[in-house]
Structure formats: structure tokens, C-alpha cells
């Protein structure tokens, strides 16, 4: 990984044929008289359109909302559970080892949020605890500290034992990045359950990445 650069290759190894950016939807509470409290998800594209902005691969949350402190936000640092299940269901077909996957969780959430004991991974960037299990565990949450709508924290990195793809969700980001074969990324991009864009491994992930929509001033 290229840890010295603010780009996708700093999160996902720059060795794959193709890459995709998966946007975490906004989950808002919704009350239905006959059902009660529910959650409804809204895509970034809808938020962008409502605010007169353009949805594209490098858009950022602050540029499409026009604020650094909007009233609602996508889940940060964890791929939401519904999207994690969807992504796992797609990627299952692109590994020969769906029952042997590795899940790395940042070991920095504090005592209440620390993942269970596993293999310590010191990668020079973040200290991680690595666990293994089937791909169906991709939606698991770790730690007891509540985190947004689902409680706990999702894995920050996960990949199969044959290294055919890799999924990364940085603790400071509201989107997830996936690297894999062209076929696997095409399948992700084509799935209507996910909001995605194709990107290169050199895609810039810094807060100034959006050069199309204007950035709101600090303090807004």
C-alpha cells in the first residue's frame, strides 16, 4: 500500500485490475403508523440533486450538502450492515475461499470499543486486530461502544484467503473502497443495491478531491 499518498492505493493494495468506490447511504428515521419506527436510506446522488450539486466519483459529503456540519450524515468508519451484506453476496462469487476470510479492525476505539483478541497487525499506519471467519461475517460489529445506527464498529479491512479482492473502510471516511478483478468490480458497479463509481487506484481521497462542486467555507 502507498501509505505516503492520500489515494486509494493507500487503503487498498494497488495490485488489482479494477477499483470501485461504494458510498454509504444516509439512514434516516421514518415513522409508519402501522409499523412503527423504521429506517429509510437516501443515496448521495439524491442529496446532491436536492442541493443543486453534481454526483460523481470524487464527490465529498461536505460539497454535496454545502456544509461541514450537516444535520445528518452517512455512517463514518464502517460500511453499514445492509451494504456489507450486499457486497459480501457479490464478492462471494469471486473467491475460491469464501469460508476463509480475514477481517482487520482498528485497535484504537478504546476499552469499550476494542475488538476481541486476535492477531495483531502493525502496518506502520494503524494498529489493527485481525480475525478470520466466513464471508458472511462481513456485516459483524465489534466492540460495545454504540456507533451510529448499528452499534459497534465494522471491519476496516476484509479480504479472502486467496487475495482475489480487498475491501477497505477507513475510520475517517464515509465511503468504502474495493479492489478486485475487472469482473468482480463490474458486478459491484452493476448492482442496483449499491451506490458506486469506478475509480483508479490513484484516485485522490483527500477532502479537496471534489473539483466539480464548490467546497463550503470553514465554519459552515
N, C-alpha and C positions, 0 to 999 in steps of 0.2 A: 504494500500500500504506500501511496505517496503522502506521508504524513506532513510534509513541509508545504503542501499546497492545499488551498481551500477549494477542492474539487471532488467530484465523485470518487476518483481513484484514491482519495484519502480515506474513504469509508469502505468501499468495495474493491477488492484486488483488481487492478487494471489488466486482467488476463482473459476476460471473457469476450465473446463475439459481439454482444449487444447489451444495452442497459435500458432501464426504464425508471421513471420517477413516479411513485404512487402517492397521491395526495390524500391526506387524512381528512375525511369529511367532518363537517361540524354536526354534532349531535345536539339537538335542542329538545327540551321537554315539551310534550304535547299532551293535553288532557282531552280524552274522549269520553263522553258521558257514559257510554255502555261498557267501556273497557277500563277506564281509569288512566293513570299516568303512563305515558308511552314515550318513546324517543323517536324523533324523525331526523334523518340525515340530510344535509344540504351540501352540494358539491361546490368547489371553488369556482367553477365556471358560472354557476348561478349567482354567487356573491359578486363576482367580477361584473357580470352583466347588470346586476341591480345597481352597481356603483359606477356604471359607465366606463369600466376598465376592460382590458383585453386579456382573455385567458390564454396562456402559452406556457411552454415548458419551463421557463425561468421565472415565472411569476412568484411573488412572495406574499405572505399574508398581509403585511402592512401596506403593500402597494395596491392590492385589490380592495382593501377595506378603507384605505385612506387614513389609517390611524395606527400608532404603535400600541395603543391600549383600547382595542375594540371591546364591545360588550360581550362578545362570545368568541371562542377560539376552538380550533381543532385540537385533538389530543397531541400533546408535545412529548417527544421522547419515547413514545410507544405506538406501534401500529394498532389501531382499535381492533378489538376481538373479531367483529364480523369480517373486516377486511383481511385479518390474519388468516382466518379460516378459508376465505375465498382464495387467497394467494397460495396457501398450502394445497388446496384442492387442485390448483392448476399445476404447481411445481411437482406434485407427486408423480406426474406422468413423465417428468424429465430427469429422473434419477433412478438408478438401479438399487438404491439403498434408502427407500422411504421409511424403513423402520429403524434406521441408524442415522439420526441427525444430531447436530451439535448446536447448543444454544448458549450464547455468551451474554451475561448481564453485568452491567457496570456495578462494581463493588464500591459505591460511593453514596448510596442513598441514606446511610445512617443505620443505626442498630435496628430500627423498626422496619426499614425497607430492605435490609440486606437479603440477598438470595440465599437459599440453603447451601450447605457445604458442597463444593465441587472441586474442579481442577482450577487452580489459579493461573490466569494468563496475564503476563506482564508484557504488553506490546510497546511500551515506551510512550504511549499516548494516554490510555486509560487502563486502570487495573480492572480486569474482568474475572468473573467466576463462570466457568464453563460446565454445563450439564449436558447429558445426552438422553435421547429418547426418540420416539417415533415422530414423524412429521405432524401427526395430529396434535402434538403438544405445542404447536406454533402459537396457539392463542392463549397459552398459560400465562398467569400473572404471578409475580414473585414479590415476596415481602408483605408486610401487613399495613404499610402506610397507604392510605387511600390515594388514588391517583386518577383524577378526572372521573369519568363516568363508570369505569370498570373496576376500580380498586386495584392496588398493586401496580407492578410495572411489567411490561412485556420484554422479551429478549431484545437486546440491541443488535445482535448478530445471530443469524442462523444459517446453517448450510448442511448438506448431506455428506455422508462419509466419502462419497466418490467425487466430491468437489465440483459437481456439474453446474452449480449455481450458488449464489450467495445473496442474502437479504440483510440490509443494514438500516437501522433507525437510530440516528444519533440522539443523545439525550436532549440536545438543544433545538432539534428540528421538528417541524410539523409535517414532514413528508418522509417517505421511505424509499430507498434506492435498491434496485435489484440488478444483478449481473448474471448472465447465463448465455446459453446458446441462442442463436437467432430465432430458432423455432420456439423456444420457451418464452422469450421476450415478446415475440409476435402473439403468442397465446395470451399473455398478460394484457397486452395492448388491445386485444380484440374482445376481452371480457367486459360486458356492459356493467358488471357489478363493481368495477373499479374505475376510478378516475385516474388516468395515466397519460404520460407523454414519453416518447422515445428521446433519449439523450445519449451523448457520448461519454466516455469515462473522464474526459477533460471538462465536463460541464461544471461551471463555477457554482459553488454553493454558498458563497458569502452573502451578506444581507444586501449588497448592492447588485446582485445578479440580474435583477429585473431592469433592463434598459429600455423597456417599452412603456410601462406605466410609471407615472411620476411617483417619487418617494415622498411621503408626508414629512413635514418638518419635525425635528425632535421636540418632544414635549406635547405632541398631539396624540 
